[in-house]
Amino acid sequence: MAIKITEECINCGACEPECPNNAIYEGGVEWAIADGTTIKGSFQLMDGSTVDADQRFAPISLDTYFIVPNKCTECQGFHEEPQCAAVCPVDCCVPDEMYQETIDELMAKKAKMHI
């Protein structure tokens, strides 16, 4: 499942550079699937909809850092554990129960983002 950042976030920014998928953004920043990935053209989101990889989306949070579930792979294929959670000083990077994915699904997502 994806990782989420809770309200306990102190906006220290330690998590953002650790993400191999560029799935973490500062509060208030627009995001795109193409940011930090090799994806070009259309991309199917977890909800089944298709978007252009360069399409900009509204921030998920305005006040704190946030993780884009469609880009989060829990660091599968890169690290033994989610790096955002490993470096967070207040333990606010936790599993997001809304996005249940198997390791195989996470690895397939990683393969799509990093050709």
Secondary structure as GFF3:
##gff-version 3
##sequence-region A 1 115
A	DSSP	beta_strand	3	5	.	.	.	ID=ss1
A	DSSP	three_ten_helix	16	18	.	.	.	ID=ss2
A	DSSP	beta_strand	24	25	.	.	.	ID=ss3
A	DSSP	beta_strand	42	44	.	.	.	ID=ss4
A	DSSP	beta_strand	50	52	.	.	.	ID=ss5
A	DSSP	beta_strand	66	67	.	.	.	ID=ss6
A	DSSP	alpha_helix	83	87	.	.	.	ID=ss7
A	DSSP	beta_strand	93	95	.	.	.	ID=ss8
A	DSSP	alpha_helix	103	113	.	.	.	ID=ss9
###
